[in-house]
Amino acid sequence: MPELPEVEVCRLGITPHIAMQTVTSVVVRNAKLRWPIPDEVHGIVDQVLEKIERRSKYLLLRFSSGTLLLHLGMSGSVRILEQDTPAIKHDHFEVTFDNGKMLRLNDPRRFGAVLWFPEHLDLQGLLTKLGPEPLTDDFDHGHLFSKANNRKVPVKTFLMDNHVVVGVGNIYANESLFIASIHPATLVNSISEAKFNELTDIIKQVLAAAIEQGGTTLKDFTQADGKPGYFAQKLFVYGRAGEKCDGCQSVLEEIRQSNRSSVFCPQCQVLPKQKPAAKKASAKKKIKAKVVKKTTNNKATDKS
Ligand SMILES: [Zn+2]
């Protein structure tokens, strides 16, 4: 699945070829993506693509009359091709520009999206609910700690929540937690502010390094047969369950969290003793609630 670094590298890869160019045609080969591609997308013909931005994993193609939003879903990729390049299987959508270049979306599993947001209809409804971009100053020291706010959520699930911070997908959550020596099941209410700040810096470094590494694949965006965007990189834990930890040679273990795989080193990432006090209190409350209910019921029975 393309994660934030891949989408950012994609943005960098396609921008020089199509920015400030005028659209000459739009072709929808299969409108049935995650949501149907709306007819309004044809309205960009004769318009200039002013710039390409990214928010989270959305690519935002800005035109004077609105924004064309692309999402690559599970398996999507975009390429820059010469116009009239024959389409292959799973090529669902394409935009051709007056310099002869064509942006084409290929998506075998069709979980991706192509949507149109006219100027008057602000994208904010969709995007403001998202947490900050991890590579900006909005994602600063103190942010994770304040979002954690004594919640009893495993830190891995917490990091992958787009309302906390966007774009930290499964690969980079696994990798960042390994480097920070935090067990993925650690509840966020047991992580100190200092540790969260260290994790914040690590997330930024891991994502920036991935984007830098992906920079070497920029030329692939113009190769018809290339699979751009999904770059091989050095990973410490992701996809390596059963292999040895680079740090201590222990065997890496795997657990499932929110239906996603978490791989960690049992030696380097020790699960701290979770605060049991809160649990006991709530259990007590439940018992109390039951007793109260029972008493009330009895009373009711007595009355009748
Ligand atoms: Zn280890």
Residues whose N, C-alpha, C, O or C-beta is under 5 A from the ligand:
A	BS01	ZN	C245 G247 C248 Q249 S250 C265 Q267 C268
